Amino acid sequence: MSDPLKIGLIGFGNIGAGVVRTLDANREIIGARLPRPLELIAIADLDTKTRRDAPYDPAIVTSDAKGLIADPGIDVVIELVGGIEPAKTFVEAALNAGKHVVTANKALLAEHGPELLALAQANGVGLLFEAAIGGGIPIIRVMQQGTSANVIRSVQGIINGTCNYILTQMEERGAAFETVLAEAQAKGFAEPDPSLDIDGHDTQHKIAVLASLAFGMDIRAKDVWVEGIRAIQPIDIRLTRELGYGIKLLGIAKQAEADGPVEVRVHPTLVPGDSQIAAVHGVYNAIQIDADPLGPTLYYGQGAGPAATSSAVISDLMALAADVGGFNAARDARLPVRVGFKNLRPRDELQTHYYLRFQVADQPGTMARISQALADEDISIESMIQHKPEAPAAGGGSNANAGGPETGATITIVTHEAVEKRVRRCLANVAGMDFNLAEPFVLRVEE
C-alpha cells in the first residue's frame, strides 16, 4: 500500500469533531476502498483544552494553524473555521504551500471562490468543497463528473434546512412564522440569530457557488438577489394550497440559451403541489439539475449537521487519496470558472409567473380596477380566488385573517408569465388606490 495521505485539520468544533468520529468509525471500510490510507496527524484550534466528543490523541492538537500549514509532512488541509477571515488566509497559505484544501466554507467560496480555484490550479493542487453545499448530497461531484458531458441549463432547489423546516411546520399545522421559528430555535434547527437562514443569505452563498460551476462565470454572493421568508403568513400557506401549490425557499440559477445571460435569485417560491420538490419536508434539502441531453435529475438528502458534513468532507479526502499518480489539476477544469467574467440578467427583466395577494375593501368595482391595473402592464390572469371577509378567531390565532383588517376581502391571483418590473409597477399602482387596505404581497412561481 502507498504512503498515507497525511491530513491537518483547522477548526475543531462540532463539524470537525464529526469528521474525526467518522474517520475513526469507518476506518476499515474507508481503507478497503483506497490505495492509500487517510491519516490525521495534526489538529489546530484556538481551544486546545476542551475534550471533544471524538477519539483523538490530545498531543496532536495545537493552537498554531500557521505551523500546521507549514508542516512539510501534511498533504492536505481541512478548513472548518467558517466565515471569511482567518479562513481565507489559511486557505491561501495552504494552496501556496502546495497542499490540497478541503473546505465546507460556503461563505468563503461565495465571496472568493473563483480566485481561490484559480490559485489551486496555478499551484497544481486541489480545492475541494463537497461539504459546502447540500451537506450529504454529493452535488459538486455530480456536476463536475456525473453531468460533465452535458450543458447545464439550470440548478435550483431547497438548500437551507432551517427555512424548509419552518415552511413545512407552517404548512402542516397552520402555525404563524414567529411561532415556528421560536420552536426551531428551541430544537436547535435555527440559530439564536436566525437571520443568515431566514433572510436567505445562506441560500444566497450556496446558489452563487453552484451557478459559478454550472455556467463557468464569476458569480459572487453580491450578484444574487435575495428575499427571505419572514413575510410568509398562514393565509399564504392556505391560499397557495387552494391554488394547487406549496411554498419553498429556493435558490435558482438559470441560463435560457447558450452564452445568454444567467439569472441567479433566492426567494420563497410557489411550486406545484404534486411535484417532487414540494414533497421535500423538514430539514432535508433537494437540488434539481436540468441538463442537455440528460434532462432533469433530483438529488435529495440531509443538508447540514456533523454526520452529513463529515461524510462530504471525507469523500473529498478519499478522492485525493485515490489519485495515486498525483493530483491532476486539470480535473477541476472540467467546469472552469472564468475569473472576472459574468453575464447576468437584471432583476427587472425576470419573466415568470406570479402569485399576488391583495387585501381590499369589499366594495363594487374593486376587482375590475385591479384587473385594469394588471392589463395596463400586459399582465394576464391565469387563476384567481376571492375570499369574503372573515372574522378573527378567538385570541387572534392562526385562523385570523392575517392579510389585513377583518373588514377587508382577500383577492389572490396567479398570473401567466409576466415581466418583473411590470409586476412591481402594477403593485405600486394598486397600493395607491383608495380601496387598498394593505401592502400588496407577491411571490414568484416555478412551474
C-alpha positions, -999 to 999 in steps of 0.1 A, spaced: 0 0 0 12 35 -8 22 60 19 -7 76 38 -24 108 28 -15 129 58 -41 154 69 -42 185 90 -75 198 104 -81 235 112 -112 241 132 -122 215 159 -158 225 166 -189 203 162 -182 196 125 -145 190 130 -153 165 158 -178 149 134 -151 144 108 -128 128 134 -155 105 146 -164 93 111 -128 88 102 -124 65 132 -158 47 130 -154 39 93 -117 34 92 -118 -1 79 -143 5 51 -125 37 40 -92 19 40 -105 -10 20 -117 14 -8 -85 33 -12 -50 26 -25 -35 47 4 -49 52 39 -60 85 54 -40 96 85 -49 126 106 -17 139 120 -25 174 133 -54 195 145 -54 233 151 -79 252 171 -78 282 195 -93 259 222 -67 232 228 -80 221 263 -117 212 259 -122 175 253 -142 169 221 -167 140 216 -143 121 193 -114 97 195 -82 116 191 -48 120 206 -46 153 225 -9 155 217 -17 163 180 -39 194 190 -22 228 186 -32 264 185 -7 271 157 -27 269 125 2 286 105 26 260 118 2 232 107 0 247 72 38 250 70 44 214 82 60 196 52 46 163 63 10 174 57 -5 167 23 -40 182 27 -55 208 50 -92 206 60 -105 241 67 -136 241 91 -131 275 107 -160 291 87 -165 328 78 -142 348 57 -112 356 79 -90 340 91 -103 311 68 -93 329 36 -57 335 49 -54 298 59 -67 285 26 -45 308 5 -14 299 26 -21 261 22 -26 264 -16 5 284 -20 24 258 1 14 232 -24 -12 215 -2 -46 204 -12 -75 220 7 -109 206 16 -134 230 30 -171 233 40 -170 271 39 -198 283 15 -194 319 26 -157 320 17 -164 303 -17 -193 326 -25 -171 357 -18 -137 345 -31 -142 311 -48 -132 319 -83 -98 333 -74 -92 305 -49 -99 279 -76 -75 297 -99 -49 297 -72 -53 260 -66 -49 253 -103 -18 275 -105 -2 255 -77 -12 221 -91 -33 212 -61 -70 206 -54 -96 229 -37 -125 205 -29 -157 216 -13 -184 189 -15 -195 197 21 -201 234 13 -235 228 -4 -262 203 3 -244 186 33 -246 149 25 -259 154 -11 -229 149 -34 -239 177 -57 -205 191 -65 -192 157 -77 -224 152 -97 -218 185 -115 -181 180 -120 -183 143 -130 -217 129 -134 -231 156 -157 -198 168 -171 -208 157 -207 -239 179 -205 -248 215 -210 -264 226 -177 -295 247 -182 -305 253 -146 -297 244 -110 -323 251 -84 -335 237 -51 -340 237 -14 -306 243 1 -314 256 36 -329 231 61 -339 257 86 -362 275 62 -376 242 49 -384 231 84 -402 264 92 -422 263 60 -431 226 65 -444 233 100 -464 263 88 -479 241 61 -487 211 83 -500 230 113 -512 264 100 -489 280 126 -475 315 123 -439 321 112 -429 336 146 -442 306 165 -424 280 143 -392 300 143 -391 300 182 -397 262 182 -369 257 156 -346 277 178 -356 256 209 -348 224 189 -315 236 176 -327 238 140 -323 276 140 -295 297 154 -302 323 182 -297 349 155 -315 332 126 -311 360 100 -285 342 79 -310 314 72 -344 331 72 -333 361 53 -320 339 25 -283 346 28 -271 311 35 -290 300 3 -275 330 -15 -240 318 -7 -247 283 -19 -265 292 -52 -237 316 -61 -212 287 -59 -235 264 -79 -241 290 -105 -204 297 -109 -197 260 -116 -228 254 -138 -222 283 -161 -184 290 -158 -189 325 -146 -175 346 -118 -207 348 -98 -204 361 -62 -229 364 -34 -235 401 -42 -247 391 -77 -277 371 -63 -309 390 -54 -324 377 -23 -358 376 -4 -362 356 28 -393 340 44 -402 364 72 -432 378 53 -449 345 47 -481 343 66 -505 314 73 -530 329 49 -504 325 21 -499 288 30 -536 283 30 -544 301 -3 -515 287 -22 -526 252 -13 -560 260 -25 -544 271 -58 -525 238 -60 -491 249 -49 -467 247 -20 -442 273 -8 -404 266 -7 -374 289 -3 -355 281 -35 -321 291 -48 -324 293 -86 -298 297 -113 -309 295 -150 -295 302 -184 -322 301 -211 -298 299 -240 -262 290 -245 -239 321 -240 -270 340 -228 -274 359 -195 -278 339 -163 -304 347 -137 -295 339 -101 -320 345 -73 -332 334 -39 -368 338 -28 -399 320 -14 -414 302 -44 -447 286 -53 -440 251 -67 -467 227 -80 -482 207 -50 -477 174 -68 -441 180 -77 -412 161 -61 -397 193 -47 -430 201 -29 -427 167 -11 -393 176 5 -402 183 41 -384 192 74 -347 199 75 -340 180 43 -325 195 11 -332 188 -26 -314 201 -56 -325 197 -92 -302 199 -122 -317 203 -157 -291 195 -184 -289 187 -221 -292 159 -231 -297 143 -197 -329 162 -187 -339 169 -151 -325 150 -122 -332 155 -85 -308 149 -55 -322 146 -20 -307 142 14 -296 158 47 -283 193 42 -264 200 74 -250 186 107 -219 168 117 -229 135 101 -238 148 67 -209 173 65 -183 148 77 -195 124 50 -189 150 23 -155 161 38 -142 126 39 -155 119 3 -132 147 -8 -103 133 12 -109 99 -5 -109 115 -39 -75 129 -32 -62 96 -18 -74 77 -48 -51 98 -71 -21 75 -67 -4 91 -97 -6 126 -82 -35 151 -83 -43 163 -118 -52 200 -115 -69 198 -150 -95 176 -134 -112 206 -118 -111 224 -152 -140 203 -165 -162 230 -150 -139 261 -153 -148 293 -136 -136 323 -155 -124 349 -131 -139 383 -138 -164 371 -164 -201 373 -159 -233 378 -179 -262 383 -156 -299 390 -164 -310 421 -145 -338 415 -119 -362 438 -138 -360 415 -168 -370 383 -150 -400 366 -166 -420 341 -146 -455 335 -132 -465 355 -101 -488 349 -70 -504 382 -60 -524 388 -28 -544 419 -23 -563 430 9 -590 453 -2 -623 470 8 -652 447 -1 -670 471 -24 -682 471 -60 -657 477 -88 -626 467 -69 -618 436 -90 -624 455 -122 -599 481 -112 -573 455 -102 -578 438 -135 -573 470 -154 -541 477 -134 -528 443 -145 -539 448 -181 -522 482 -182 -489 463 -176 -497 435 -201 -502 410 -172 -529 384 -177 -546 363 -151 -542 325 -150 -563 318 -119 -580 338 -92 -596 333 -58 -617 359 -40 -625 354 -3 -650 375 16 -641 390 49 -637 365 78 -637 373 115 -606 367 135 -605 335 156 -608 340 194 -574 351 208 -561 361 174 -549 326 164 -536 313 131 -571 312 116 -574 350 118 -574 370 86 -537 376 87 -537 395 55 -553 427 69 -583 442 88 -614 420 92 -634 444 71 -613 436 40 -616 410 14 -587 389 1 -581 386 -37 -555 361 -48 -542 360 -84 -517 338 -102 -506 354 -134 -494 340 -167 -458 347 -174 -450 383 -168 -421 407 -165 -408 415 -130 -406 453 -135 -441 454 -148 -455 434 -119 -438 456 -93 -451 487 -112 -486 473 -111 -484 465 -74 -472 501 -66 -502 514 -86 -527 492 -67 -511 501 -34 -521 538 -40 -558 531 -48 -584 541 -23 -598 506 -18 -564 491 -9 -561 482 28 -526 466 30 -493 464 10 -499 440 -19 -480 408 -15 -461 390 -42 -444 356 -46 -428 341 -77 -439 308 -92 -418 280 -107 -439 257 -129 
